[in-house]
Amino acid sequence: MPTLELEVTQEDIARRAHEISQSDECGSDEENWHRAGRELRGEPDGASHPAPGQSAGSGDGGVDPSPDEH
């Protein structure tokens, strides 16, 4: 049975990252961005991701650029 992948846009990620930033569970802007992307793609919360300050590199197959707005 084929799986359906939802297209997650940068706007979707930005919106969710902002929601996270307004919650009691927020982190840095970059952490919120990556968390939002994982949530919207349906990845598990404990998904493997690089330590702060390290590049995500390749391997996840998705585009997840950090936000340009600071």
Residue pairs with C-beta under 8 A, 6 or more apart in sequence:
6 40
6 41
6 42
8 37
8 40
8 41
8 62
10 65
10 67
12 36
12 40
13 33
13 36
13 37
13 40
13 64
13 67
14 33
14 36
14 67
14 69
15 36
16 36
16 39
16 40
17 29
17 32
17 33
17 35
17 36
17 67
18 32
19 36
20 26
20 27
20 32
20 35
20 36
21 29
21 32
26 32
27 35
28 52
29 66
29 67
29 70
30 52
30 66
31 52
33 64
33 66
33 67
34 49
34 56
34 64
37 62
37 64
38 44
38 45
38 47
38 49
39 45
41 62
49 56
50 56
50 57
56 64
